[in-house]
Amino acid sequence: MRVPQIVSSRAVLVTVLAVVLAGCADNAEFDEEVPLWVTEMIRRMEREPVTNPPAYVERSDYAGATVYYVPPHCCDVAGSLYDESGTLICGPDGGLSGKGDGRCPDFASARRNEKIIWRDSRTATN
């Protein structure tokens, strides 16, 4: 009767080890450090249906700070601009007007050092 308990303990140990190793590898695909909330947001987008055009996350400098931009993924939806801590700053584009929520109308022209840090490589299947 002890064998099932040993097998069960090993299975739990292997599962815990796999989860820990997967957590360590979360940022392995990025060239540099990204905040944990960005990694979590990307993982969430990877579980969602594929968008057309493909989703991406861009890091840039805007108004003296590092920001993260996610473009609109569909009609009448605004893009999202986040500060380094993950707080939503504004919707710089998209939405009903195509001009976002109006809180950062200069984002497209004022941002600097834009770099796409992740782009969805999946393709839509129809």
C-alpha positions, 0 to 999 in steps of 0.5 A: 500500500505504500507504493501508491503514496510514493508514486503520488508524492513523486507526481506532486514533486514533478508537477511542482518542479515543472511549475517552478521551472516554467515560472522561471522561464516566463521572461526567457523570450524577451531580450530584456527585463519586462515587468511581471504584469506585462508577462502576465498580460502577454500570457493572457493574450496568448490564451485568447483567440487570435486577432487580426491584425496580430496582437503585440506589446510595444515599449516606448518612452512617453512623457518622461517615462517608460510605457507599454502600448497594446493596440486596438484589436477590433473595431470601436475598441481603444488601444491601451497605454500603461505606465511601468507599474501597469496602471492604464494611462489612456486609450491613445487610438481606436474607439468610436472616433478612431482617436482613442479617449482623448487623454493622450492625443500626442502619444503617436507623435511624442513617443520615442524609442518604440520597440515591440517586445512581443508579437503574437505569432499565431495565425487565424484559422478560418 
